[in-house]
Amino acid sequence: MNILVFSIAHDSSVCYLEDGVVKFFCKEERLSGTKRDKHPFKSLEKFRELFNVKLDRCLYVTPSNDEPDIEATYNHYVKKFFNVPLENYSGLLHHLCHATLAFCNSTFSEALVFVVDRNGSLFFVNGDKVAREAESVYAFSKQNSHFPLYKNFFLLKGEASKVITEHNIQSTYGSNVDIFARSSFGIVSMYEAATTLMGQQQLENGKAMGLSSYCTKTTFDPLVTDSLVDGRYFFDNATRFSPSLRNLGVCFVGEQQNITDEVTKENYAYYAEKAKHVQVESQKAVLELIERYVSETGIKNVCVVGGYGLNVVANAHYLEKMPDVNFYFEPVADDTGISIGAAMLKHFELTTTMPDGLKDNFYHYYDASEITPKGHLASLDDVCDLLIAQKSIGFFESCPESGPRALGHRSILFDCRNSNAKDLVNKIKNREWYRPFAGVMLEEHFDTYFETLGLSKSEFMTVNFKARPNALAMMPGVIHVDGTCRVQTVSSGALYNLLQKFYAKTGCPMLLNTSLNLAGMPLVQTKENANIILNTSELDYLYFVDDSILVRKKER
């Protein structure tokens, strides 16, 4: 069964599934260079270049249908090049696609899947857009398929439409599903009220998460009741502001005059408190959902996915509060993974068999025949010595990471013992001063330096961990202002070997690890992309692992 799926929305991607196995995956922005590109033509062209196969199904997915004319363009494209009908696989499937990806990758035989996502599928009544998926809970099993337990839709037409909306949604899903459509805001849209105040657009909630740690306050007024957002505190910014601000999201009522162009070391306190407020309230709301359905079903395997699934602070909160539950946090939790989840879901529909999960995060397309920039032969020992000498290294190895976080194949590495590491690497990347950096460490030393919340490893940077006193002393460059670090552990491969050498020479089993890109740019895809960054930033070196080639910045 050959299934091709592409997504049409921000973070668009293409996935080709052959007999339940991902044979091709590509996120459009990696080829186009346009962050969050939403039309995957370059990725489709790359698939056509590499695969000459007869497709059994070709699908597209989109949560919104905001560009109705584009369907005709894709229909024409698919008919011309693939000679197969193009199926609109959207409907009310956005959250289910997220959920299917997480469940398949989790390796659980049964699990609850919690999808927390800003803009899921649209729900229509008599042709009008009246609501969108905000939060969903599904029960999955390898034997008995999947079914929804809970659906929350945020209203687009105001409170007056909630009765008919709930009635129609209930008719769609059946009487055994808890249906809510009582607010104009979901949990993630509530969260972006702080992001908007920071002058950041809707998809940059990770910046608010980083800033929230600069607030030490722990008690806040409630914004959520019974897992539902209280709409009295927020309004939709898009129709209230000048065109220059319409790319921003939801805002706090009465606070729009405080939207800033820049969060500085002088004005940050107000914005940090707002960020902490939504962080505390959102993670509390999601935890209540998890606790409720774990209690009702008795299922103690839990997957978390959707854009909010990348919130490492919230993920640590669930682990701390529910130590008897087995959690899986999907590393490609945002809409990047929708094409994969849709392909897996369609495969299940056609075969009644759930596909096997992906074994790691390095399945993104890459042209291994690309010519390596000129440099000189060097070993991991040489790279280690440069890191000890306080040089920054771009670390480049084979297929890139499929998700948004660098896991060693497209990374910038630096010595985490340097207390100024954050400022030095922020200068390279031109990032905001308040954003933390992650650390990568030898798995066998994980528990020695961090409170691991019952985990033995953390492969995908999906959780924040509290640093023990020895980590605070040894690794200040990756410890955030709140004493935590987003840790990646490794147990094999080139990065593991490098860390072993670094540990042998310094006694430190960790390095700062951040994505090989500059602010506002996608993760590096090609060697040429990496070389451009080397020569247009303050990065010192590039190391191409597969070739053992070290490239130094050209003199400028």
C-alpha positions in Angstrom: 0.0 0.0 0.0 1.7 3.2 -1.2 0.3 6.4 0.4 1.5 9.9 -0.3 0.3 12.7 2.0 1.1 16.4 2.0 -0.1 19.1 4.3 -1.2 22.6 3.3 -0.7 24.9 6.2 2.1 26.4 8.2 5.0 23.9 8.8 3.9 22.0 5.7 5.5 18.6 4.9 5.3 15.6 2.6 5.3 12.0 3.8 5.4 8.8 1.6 4.4 5.6 3.5 5.1 2.3 1.8 3.4 -0.7 3.4 3.3 1.2 6.7 6.9 2.3 6.6 8.0 5.9 6.1 10.2 5.9 3.0 10.3 9.7 2.5 9.6 12.7 4.7 10.5 16.3 4.0 9.5 19.6 5.7 9.1 22.3 3.0 10.9 25.0 4.9 14.1 23.0 4.8 14.2 23.2 1.0 12.6 26.6 0.4 14.4 28.4 3.2 11.1 30.1 4.2 10.3 29.6 7.8 7.0 27.7 8.3 6.4 27.5 4.5 2.9 26.3 3.9 3.0 25.1 0.3 5.1 22.0 -0.2 5.9 22.1 -3.9 9.6 21.7 -3.5 9.1 18.7 -1.3 6.7 17.1 -3.8 9.2 17.7 -6.5 11.9 16.0 -4.4 9.7 13.0 -3.9 9.0 12.8 -7.6 12.7 13.0 -8.3 13.5 10.1 -5.9 10.6 7.7 -6.3 9.1 6.3 -9.4 6.2 4.4 -7.8 2.5 3.8 -8.5 0.5 5.5 -5.7 -2.5 3.8 -4.2 -3.6 6.9 -2.4 -2.7 10.6 -2.5 -4.1 12.8 0.2 -3.8 16.4 1.3 -4.6 17.7 4.8 -5.3 21.2 6.0 -7.1 22.3 9.2 -8.7 25.5 7.8 -9.4 25.5 4.0 -8.5 29.2 4.1 -7.4 29.1 0.4 -10.2 27.3 -1.5 -8.6 28.0 -4.9 -5.4 26.2 -4.0 -7.2 22.9 -4.1 -7.6 23.2 -7.9 -3.9 23.9 -8.2 -2.9 20.7 -6.3 -5.6 18.7 -8.1 -4.0 19.6 -11.4 -0.5 18.9 -10.1 -1.4 15.4 -8.7 -3.4 14.4 -11.8 -0.5 15.5 -14.1 2.4 13.9 -12.2 0.9 11.0 -10.2 -2.2 10.0 -12.2 -4.3 9.3 -9.1 -7.2 11.1 -7.6 -6.4 13.7 -4.9 -8.3 13.0 -1.7 -9.1 15.8 0.8 -8.3 14.2 4.0 -9.2 17.1 6.3 -12.7 17.2 7.7 -12.4 16.8 11.5 -9.2 14.8 11.3 -6.4 17.3 12.3 -6.2 16.2 16.0 -6.7 12.6 15.1 -3.7 12.8 12.7 -1.6 14.3 15.6 -2.8 11.5 17.9 -2.1 8.7 15.5 1.5 9.8 15.0 2.1 10.0 18.8 0.5 6.6 19.5 2.4 4.8 16.8 5.7 6.3 17.8 5.1 5.6 21.5 5.2 1.8 21.1 2.4 1.5 23.8 -0.1 -1.3 23.1 -2.8 1.0 24.5 -2.7 4.6 25.6 -4.6 7.8 26.1 -3.5 10.5 23.7 -3.9 14.2 24.6 -3.9 16.6 21.7 -3.5 20.3 22.8 -3.3 22.4 19.7 -4.1 26.0 18.8 -6.0 25.6 15.5 -7.3 22.1 14.8 -9.9 21.3 12.2 -12.8 23.6 11.5 -16.3 22.6 12.4 -19.1 23.8 10.0 -22.8 24.2 10.6 -24.9 24.9 7.5 -21.7 25.9 5.6 -20.5 28.4 8.2 -17.3 28.1 10.2 -18.5 28.0 13.8 -15.8 26.3 15.8 -12.3 24.8 15.8 -10.7 21.9 17.6 -8.7 23.1 20.7 -8.2 20.0 22.9 -8.9 16.3 22.3 -8.5 13.1 24.2 -8.4 9.8 22.4 -8.1 6.2 23.6 -5.9 4.1 21.3 -5.1 0.4 21.3 -3.3 -1.8 18.8 -6.3 -4.2 18.9 -9.3 -2.0 19.0 -8.4 1.1 16.9 -9.1 4.5 18.4 -12.0 6.5 19.7 -12.5 10.0 21.1 -13.2 10.6 24.8 -13.2 14.3 24.9 -13.4 17.2 22.4 -13.2 20.9 23.2 -13.9 23.3 20.3 -13.4 27.1 20.7 -16.2 29.1 19.1 -15.8 31.4 16.2 -19.3 32.7 16.2 -19.6 33.7 19.8 -21.5 32.3 22.8 -24.8 32.6 21.0 -23.9 29.6 18.8 -22.8 27.3 21.5 -26.0 25.3 21.8 -26.4 24.4 18.2 -22.6 23.9 17.9 -22.6 21.4 20.8 -25.6 19.7 19.4 -24.1 19.3 15.9 -20.7 18.2 17.3 -22.4 15.7 19.6 -24.3 14.3 16.5 -21.0 13.8 14.7 -19.1 12.0 17.5 -21.9 10.3 19.4 -23.2 10.4 22.9 -20.2 8.7 24.6 -17.9 11.6 23.9 -17.6 14.6 26.3 -18.2 17.6 24.0 -17.5 21.2 24.9 -17.8 24.4 22.8 -18.2 27.0 25.5 -15.4 29.5 24.9 -13.9 31.7 22.2 -10.5 30.4 23.3 -8.6 27.2 23.8 -5.7 26.5 26.1 -3.1 27.4 23.5 -4.8 30.5 22.3 -5.0 31.6 26.0 -1.2 31.0 26.2 -0.5 33.2 23.2 -2.0 36.2 25.1 1.5 36.5 26.7 3.2 35.9 23.4 1.3 38.7 21.8 2.3 41.2 24.6 5.9 40.3 23.8 5.3 41.4 20.2 5.7 37.8 18.9 3.3 36.1 16.4 1.1 33.2 17.3 3.5 30.3 16.6 6.3 31.7 18.9 4.9 30.6 22.2 8.2 28.9 23.0 9.6 32.4 23.6 7.0 33.1 26.2 7.8 29.8 27.8 11.5 30.8 28.1 10.7 34.2 29.5 8.2 32.8 32.1 11.1 31.4 34.1 12.2 35.0 34.9 9.2 35.4 37.1 9.4 33.9 40.6 5.8 34.4 41.5 3.9 31.1 41.9 0.3 32.0 42.7 -2.0 33.6 40.0 -5.6 34.4 39.5 -7.4 31.5 37.7 -7.9 31.7 34.0 -9.3 28.2 33.5 -12.2 26.4 35.1 -12.8 22.7 34.6 -10.1 22.7 31.9 -12.0 25.4 29.9 -10.6 28.8 29.4 -12.6 31.8 30.9 -13.1 34.0 27.8 -13.7 37.1 29.9 -10.0 37.7 30.2 -9.1 37.6 26.5 -10.0 39.0 23.1 -9.0 38.1 19.5 -6.4 40.6 18.5 -6.7 40.1 14.7 -9.8 42.4 14.2 -9.0 45.0 16.8 -5.5 46.3 15.8 -3.9 48.0 12.9 -2.8 45.7 10.0 0.8 45.7 11.2 -0.3 43.8 14.3 -2.7 41.4 12.8 -0.2 38.6 12.7 -0.3 38.6 16.5 -2.7 36.4 18.4 -5.1 36.6 21.4 -4.4 39.4 23.9 -5.4 40.1 27.5 -8.3 42.4 27.8 -7.2 45.9 28.5 -3.5 45.1 28.0 -3.1 45.8 24.2 -1.4 49.1 24.9 1.5 47.2 26.5 2.5 45.2 23.4 6.2 45.8 22.9 8.6 45.6 20.0 11.3 44.2 22.2 11.5 42.6 25.7 14.6 44.1 27.3 16.5 43.6 30.5 14.8 46.8 31.7 11.2 46.1 30.9 11.0 42.3 31.1 9.4 41.9 34.6 5.9 42.7 33.4 6.1 40.4 30.4 7.7 37.6 32.4 4.8 37.7 34.9 2.2 37.5 32.1 4.1 34.6 30.6 4.3 32.8 33.9 0.6 33.3 34.4 -0.4 31.5 31.2 2.3 28.9 31.8 1.0 28.0 35.2 -2.7 28.1 34.2 -2.3 26.1 30.9 -0.2 23.3 32.5 -2.7 23.1 35.3 -5.6 22.7 32.8 -3.9 20.0 30.8 -2.9 18.1 34.0 -6.5 18.2 35.1 -7.5 16.6 31.8 -4.9 13.9 32.1 -5.8 13.1 35.7 -9.5 12.9 34.9 -9.2 10.4 32.0 -6.4 8.3 33.6 -8.8 8.0 36.6 -11.9 7.2 34.5 -10.2 4.7 32.1 -7.5 3.2 34.3 -5.1 3.6 31.4 -1.7 4.7 32.6 0.1 5.1 29.3 -0.2 8.7 28.1 0.9 10.4 24.9 1.0 14.2 24.6 1.0 15.9 21.2 0.0 19.0 19.3 1.9 22.3 19.4 1.6 22.5 23.2 3.3 19.1 23.4 6.6 21.0 22.8 6.2 22.8 26.1 9.0 21.3 28.1 8.0 23.0 31.3 4.5 21.6 31.2 5.8 18.1 30.4 8.0 18.2 33.4 5.0 19.2 35.5 3.0 16.2 34.4 5.9 13.8 35.2 6.3 15.4 38.6 2.6 15.2 39.5 1.9 11.8 38.1 4.9 9.6 38.8 2.9 6.4 38.3 2.0 7.2 34.7 4.1 6.3 31.7 4.4 9.4 29.4 5.5 9.7 25.8 6.0 13.2 24.4 6.0 13.2 20.6 9.1 15.1 19.4 7.4 16.1 16.1 4.4 17.3 18.0 3.6 20.4 16.0 2.0 20.5 12.5 5.3 19.3 10.9 4.2 15.8 11.8 0.7 16.0 10.4 1.5 14.5 7.1 3.1 11.4 8.8 0.1 11.0 11.2 -2.3 11.3 8.3 -0.4 8.7 6.3 -0.4 6.3 9.3 -4.1 6.9 9.9 -5.0 6.2 6.3 -2.9 3.1 6.3 -4.8 1.9 9.4 -8.2 2.6 7.7 -7.2 0.6 4.6 -5.4 -2.3 6.4 -6.8 -2.3 10.0 -3.2 -2.5 11.1 -1.4 0.3 13.0 2.0 1.1 11.4 5.1 0.6 13.5 6.6 3.8 15.0 9.7 5.6 13.8 12.8 4.4 15.7 14.5 7.8 15.9 14.1 11.4 14.8 16.6 11.3 11.9 14.3 10.3 9.1 14.2 13.6 7.2 15.2 13.6 3.6 18.9 14.4 2.8 21.0 14.2 -0.3 24.1 12.2 0.9 25.9 12.8 -2.4 26.3 16.6 -1.7 29.9 17.9 -2.0 31.5 18.8 1.2 33.0 22.3 1.4 36.8 22.5 1.4 38.5 22.0 4.7 41.0 19.6 6.3 40.8 16.2 7.8 40.1 16.3 11.5 39.1 13.8 14.2 36.7 14.0 17.1 39.7 14.6 19.3 40.5 17.7 17.3 36.9 18.9 17.7 37.0 18.2 21.4 40.1 20.3 21.8 38.5 23.2 19.9 35.5 23.1 22.2 37.8 23.1 25.2 39.5 26.2 23.7 36.1 27.9 23.7 35.4 27.6 20.0 31.8 27.2 18.7 31.3 24.2 16.4 28.6 23.5 13.8 28.1 19.7 14.0 26.7 18.2 10.7 25.8 14.6 10.3 23.8 12.7 7.6 20.0 13.0 7.7 18.8 16.0 9.7 16.3 15.9 12.6 12.7 15.8 11.5 11.4 17.9 14.4 12.1 21.4 15.5 15.0 20.7 18.0 18.6 19.9 17.1 19.6 16.4 18.4 23.2 16.3 17.1 22.8 16.1 13.3 22.4 19.8 12.8 23.7 21.3 16.0 25.9 24.2 17.3 28.0 22.9 20.1 29.8 24.9 22.8 31.4 24.4 26.2 28.7 24.5 28.8 31.2 25.1 31.6 31.5 28.7 30.3 29.2 30.9 32.4 28.9 33.3 29.4 28.0 30.5 27.0 24.4 31.7 26.6 25.4 35.2 25.6 28.1 34.1 23.3 25.9 31.6 21.4 23.0 34.1 21.3 25.4 36.4 19.6 26.1 33.8 16.9 22.4 33.1 16.4 21.1 36.6 17.0 18.5 35.3 19.4 16.7 37.1 22.2 18.7 37.4 25.4 16.2 35.6 27.7 16.0 32.4 25.7 17.8 29.4 27.3 19.9 26.8 25.6 19.7 23.1 25.9 22.4 20.6 26.9 23.3 17.2 25.5 25.0 14.7 27.8 26.2 11.2 28.2 23.1 9.1 29.2 25.0 7.3 32.0 25.6 10.6 33.8 22.0 11.9 33.6 20.8 11.1 37.1 24.1 12.3 38.6 23.5 15.9 37.5 19.7 16.2 37.2 16.5 15.3 39.0 15.3 12.9 36.3 11.6 12.6 37.3 11.9 8.8 37.1 13.3 8.7 33.6 16.4 6.9 32.7 17.0 8.9 29.4 15.7 11.9 27.5 16.4 11.5 23.9 14.4 14.2 22.2 14.6 17.4 24.4 11.0 17.2 25.3 11.3 17.8 29.1 12.9 20.3 31.4 14.8 18.9 34.4 16.0 20.6 37.6 19.7 20.8 37.9 21.4 19.3 41.0 24.0 21.5 42.8 26.9 19.8 41.0 25.3 20.7 37.6 24.8 24.3 38.7 28.5 24.5 39.5 29.8 22.6 36.5 27.4 23.5 33.6 26.3 27.1 34.2 26.1 27.8 30.5 23.0 25.6 30.0 21.2 26.1 33.3 18.3 28.5 32.9 17.5 31.2 35.4 15.0 28.9 37.2 17.7 26.2 37.7 16.5 23.9 35.0 17.8 22.5 31.7 16.2 21.0 28.6 18.3 17.9 28.5 19.1 15.5 25.7 20.8 12.3 26.5 22.8 10.2 24.1 24.1 6.6 24.4 25.7 6.0 21.0 26.9 7.6 17.8 29.3 10.4 16.9 28.0 12.9 19.4 28.2 10.3 22.1 31.8 9.6 21.2 32.6 13.3 21.2 31.1 13.7 24.6 33.1 10.8 25.9 36.3 12.5 24.8 35.1 15.8 26.3 34.4 14.1 29.6 37.7 12.3 29.7 39.6 15.6 29.2 37.4 17.9 31.3 35.4 15.8 33.7 32.2 17.3 32.3 29.8 15.0 30.5 27.7 17.7 28.8 27.9 20.3 26.0 25.6 23.1 25.0 23.5 22.0 22.0 21.4 24.3 19.9 20.1 24.2 16.4 22.4 24.9 13.5 20.5 28.0 12.1 20.2 31.7 12.7 17.2 33.4 14.2 14.1 33.3 12.0 15.7 30.6 9.7 14.8 26.9 9.3 17.2 24.2 10.6 20.1 23.8 8.2 19.4 21.2 5.5 22.4 21.1 3.3 26.2 21.5 3.6 26.0 24.6 1.5 23.4 26.0 3.9 25.7 25.3 6.8 28.7 26.9 5.1 26.7 30.1 4.5 25.9 30.3 8.2 29.6 29.7 9.0 30.6 32.7 6.9 27.8 35.1 7.8 27.8 34.7 11.6 30.2 34.5 14.5 30.3 30.7 14.3 34.0 29.5 14.5 34.0 26.1 12.7 31.9 23.5 10.9 32.6 19.8 11.4 31.2 17.3 8.8 31.0 14.1 10.7 30.6 11.7 7.7 33.6 13.1 6.0 35.8 14.0 9.0 36.2 17.4 7.5 36.7 20.5 9.6 36.0 23.9 7.9 37.1 27.2 9.4 35.4 30.5 8.8 36.9 32.4 5.8 38.6 35.6 6.7 36.3 38.6 6.2 
